[in-house]
Amino acid sequence: QPPACRLKQAQASAKEAAQGDLTTNIDDGERFELPGDEDLAAERAGAPDLAAVQMRIKSVVTVLENFSARRDPKRSRTDYVEQLKRDLGMYYGYNEFMLEALLNMFTPAEAIELMEANEVPRPITLRTNTLKTRRRELAAALINRGVN
């Protein structure tokens, strides 16, 4: 197969996997209701329930993907986006400016995928100045100190 076909297949499978990650308990006919002011005030007063926040994020993203069918008629798209920003800021710790920038560049699902990727710890790498020591000597010294 030509590389372009393999790339398209890989992109399609990645998109399907991303869609599978964002499945929620909202059916096509069911509507998600945003929390009221009292609920949000109670949530701010105590420690946030991160599982509930994550579920709300997924639900809002699902609503935004098919807004005309799943929206609450009393709420605008801006209400959903603002709630999503608040929840993403609480869950991932991003500030409002960064969330605004990410949501302007990407769809909500892609922005969440990016934020999840940023949560993965980076591998630890170490460079050796081979003029001063050899890699084996440095590795042995680090192992003796308990760094592994």
Backbone torsions as a table, in degrees:
resi	resn	phi	psi	omega
1	GLN	NA	144.4	175.8
2	PRO	-68.1	153.0	-178.9
3	PRO	-58.3	-32.4	-179.1
4	ALA	-64.5	-38.4	178.8
5	CYS	-67.7	-42.2	179.1
6	ARG	-64.2	-38.3	179.0
7	LEU	-64.0	-43.9	179.3
8	LYS	-64.0	-39.7	178.1
9	GLN	-65.2	-41.5	179.2
10	ALA	-64.9	-40.8	178.5
11	GLN	-65.4	-40.3	179.6
12	ALA	-65.1	-42.6	179.9
13	SER	-68.4	-34.8	177.1
14	ALA	-66.9	-38.4	179.0
15	LYS	-66.2	-41.2	177.8
16	GLU	-63.6	-40.1	179.2
17	ALA	-65.6	-39.7	179.0
18	ALA	-65.6	-39.2	178.1
19	GLN	-65.7	-36.6	178.7
20	GLY	-65.8	-31.7	179.1
21	ASP	-69.5	-25.3	-174.7
22	LEU	-100.9	19.6	178.1
23	THR	-72.7	141.9	179.7
24	THR	-133.1	-171.8	-179.8
25	ASN	-89.8	16.3	179.2
26	ILE	-93.8	116.0	174.7
27	ASP	-80.5	173.0	-178.7
28	ASP	-61.2	-33.9	-177.8
29	GLY	-89.6	-16.2	-175.5
30	GLU	-82.0	145.7	-179.2
31	ARG	-112.6	140.4	176.5
32	PHE	-94.7	133.8	178.7
33	GLU	-106.3	132.3	177.2
34	LEU	-67.8	149.5	178.1
35	PRO	-67.2	150.1	179.7
36	GLY	-80.0	175.2	-179.6
37	ASP	-62.7	-36.1	179.8
38	GLU	-65.3	-42.0	179.7
39	ASP	-63.7	-42.5	-179.7
40	LEU	-66.9	-38.4	178.5
41	ALA	-65.8	-40.9	178.0
42	ALA	-65.2	-36.9	179.5
43	GLU	-68.0	-39.0	179.0
44	ARG	-69.1	-29.2	-177.3
45	ALA	-68.3	-36.4	-178.5
46	GLY	-111.9	-171.1	176.3
47	ALA	-72.5	134.5	-177.8
48	PRO	-70.5	143.7	174.8
49	ASP	-85.6	102.5	-173.3
50	LEU	-65.1	-30.6	177.5
51	ALA	-66.0	-41.1	178.5
52	ALA	-67.9	-38.6	178.8
53	VAL	-65.0	-42.8	179.3
54	GLN	-63.8	-41.0	178.5
55	MET	-64.8	-38.9	178.3
56	ARG	-66.5	-38.4	176.9
57	ILE	-59.6	-48.3	-179.7
58	LYS	-62.4	-39.9	-179.6
59	SER	-66.2	-42.8	179.7
60	VAL	-65.4	-40.2	177.9
61	VAL	-62.9	-40.6	178.2
62	THR	-62.9	-41.3	178.2
63	VAL	-64.5	-43.4	-177.8
64	LEU	-67.5	-26.5	178.7
65	GLU	-68.1	-34.3	178.0
66	ASN	-133.2	68.1	-168.6
67	PHE	-62.8	-43.1	-175.0
68	SER	-64.9	-31.7	-177.6
69	ALA	-89.2	-31.2	-171.2
70	ARG	-106.2	-4.5	-174.1
71	ARG	-75.0	158.6	170.8
72	ASP	-84.2	123.9	-175.7
73	PRO	-59.2	-21.3	-179.4
74	LYS	-82.8	-11.9	-175.1
75	ARG	-112.2	147.7	177.7
76	SER	-95.9	169.0	177.5
77	ARG	-61.7	-35.6	179.3
78	THR	-60.6	-38.5	178.1
79	ASP	-60.8	-44.0	179.9
80	TYR	-66.0	-42.4	-178.8
81	VAL	-66.3	-40.8	178.6
82	GLU	-64.2	-41.1	177.1
83	GLN	-64.2	-40.1	178.2
84	LEU	-62.2	-42.5	178.8
85	LYS	-62.4	-44.7	179.1
86	ARG	-60.9	-44.6	-178.1
87	ASP	-68.0	-41.6	178.7
88	LEU	-64.6	-39.5	177.4
89	GLY	-63.0	-39.8	179.9
90	MET	-70.8	-41.5	-173.9
91	TYR	-76.7	-45.5	-175.2
92	TYR	-100.3	-15.0	178.2
93	GLY	82.1	19.4	177.3
94	TYR	-83.8	149.0	177.2
95	ASN	-82.7	170.6	-174.1
96	GLU	-63.0	-39.2	-179.8
97	PHE	-62.1	-45.7	-178.2
98	MET	-65.9	-41.4	178.4
99	LEU	-63.7	-41.7	178.2
100	GLU	-60.2	-44.7	-179.5
101	ALA	-63.9	-45.3	-178.8
102	LEU	-65.4	-41.7	-178.7
103	LEU	-73.3	-21.4	174.0
104	ASN	-78.3	-30.7	-179.0
105	MET	-83.8	-36.4	-172.2
106	PHE	-124.0	163.9	170.2
107	THR	-70.3	160.6	179.3
108	PRO	-56.2	-39.8	-179.9
109	ALA	-64.9	-41.2	179.2
110	GLU	-68.7	-37.4	178.5
111	ALA	-63.8	-41.2	178.5
112	ILE	-66.2	-39.3	177.8
113	GLU	-61.2	-40.8	177.5
114	LEU	-64.8	-44.2	179.8
115	MET	-64.3	-38.1	176.6
116	GLU	-64.2	-40.7	178.9
117	ALA	-64.6	-33.9	178.4
118	ASN	-71.8	-17.2	179.5
119	GLU	-79.9	-16.7	-179.1
120	VAL	-73.6	128.2	-178.8
121	PRO	-66.5	143.1	179.2
122	ARG	-76.4	150.5	176.5
123	PRO	-70.5	147.5	179.2
124	ILE	-86.4	126.4	178.0
125	THR	-122.2	154.0	-178.1
126	LEU	-139.3	130.8	177.6
127	ARG	-103.0	143.6	-178.1
128	THR	-113.0	132.2	172.1
129	ASN	-82.8	102.3	-174.4
130	THR	-72.6	-8.0	174.6
131	LEU	-77.7	-24.9	-177.2
132	LYS	-103.6	-29.9	-179.4
133	THR	-154.7	164.5	176.9
134	ARG	-98.7	157.4	-177.6
135	ARG	-60.6	-41.2	-179.4
136	ARG	-64.0	-41.6	179.8
137	GLU	-64.7	-42.2	178.4
138	LEU	-64.8	-43.0	178.9
139	ALA	-61.9	-42.4	179.2
140	ALA	-64.3	-41.8	179.6
141	ALA	-64.4	-40.5	179.4
142	LEU	-68.4	-39.0	178.3
143	ILE	-64.9	-39.2	177.7
144	ASN	-63.3	-30.1	178.3
145	ARG	-83.8	-6.2	178.6
146	GLY	93.5	8.9	176.7
147	VAL	-89.9	120.5	-177.6
148	ASN	-134.6	NA	NA
